Amino acid sequence: MSKADQLFVTMCEDILDHGFSTEGMPVRPHWADGTPAHTIKNFGVVNRYDLREEFPALTIRPTAIKLAFDELLWIWQKKSNRVADLKSHIWDSWAGEDGTIGKAYGYQLAVPYNFKQGRMDQVDNVLWLLKNDRYSRRIMTNMYNFADLSEMNLEPCAYSMTFNVKGNTLNAILNQRSQDILTANNWNVVQYALLLMMMAQVSDLQAGELVHVISDAHIYDRHVDIIREMIKRPQHPAPKVTLNPEVKDFYAFTTDDLVIENYEHEPQIKNIPVAI
């Protein structure tokens, strides 16, 4: 059975059984009808996924892997903040009148900085270090720029990646300040597993462990019954997910280079309410 399923079920059970409820407390998020969106949450959740064993996609509910990859490319490759550059509509609620999400996510990765090897952006710095100084302990990115927070329509949730090479294996830590477990957990896991695979492939390395650290892992009140039903579903073997091995340039990847095989899963859950 998929190890991602097992980790997800264990995480959800722990939140539901031992989490802290914000019911009755003042909270910022709300539902479309204006009702406060309360959560049950745990602090400091850490999940480890070894990509050498299997690809970490849920099977108790399908993850739209290609759409997740498209959003990843939007942030990390196109370094865009324009929602029109996305195939999905997941960012529409946060778009301003200018059609962007403000100075968030891809915008931050595109900002040029003065690194030791010259002026470049954060993604280019990672790519350069993986090829020229791969045992550096400084291979990381950070999208949480305090100077620009007031001009972001949504402050970054998954905000930092730290890469670390061990032998010929590339590992990474994804730091996330907040996560809506039902709507976003496996979406983010799949995305950053693919990012790790991309970075490894173009650097002649093997993708290893993705460690996902979530500061505030929460289940919204209107998601509790959905989660309880979902974690009881049958689990299936993980799908085989690969990238076109001919691509050696990070900026050359497209969604057509993603191959998904043998993805057996339970039915999709539709009309999930999203807190804003």
Helices and strands as residue ranges (DSSP letters): H 3-18, E 20-21, E 39-50, H 65-76, G 83-85, G 92-94, H 106-110, E 113-115, E 118-120, H 122-132, E 140-142, G 146-151, E 158-166, E 169-180, H 181-202, E 206-220, G 221-223, H 224-230, E 240-243, G 250-252, G 255-257, E 258-261
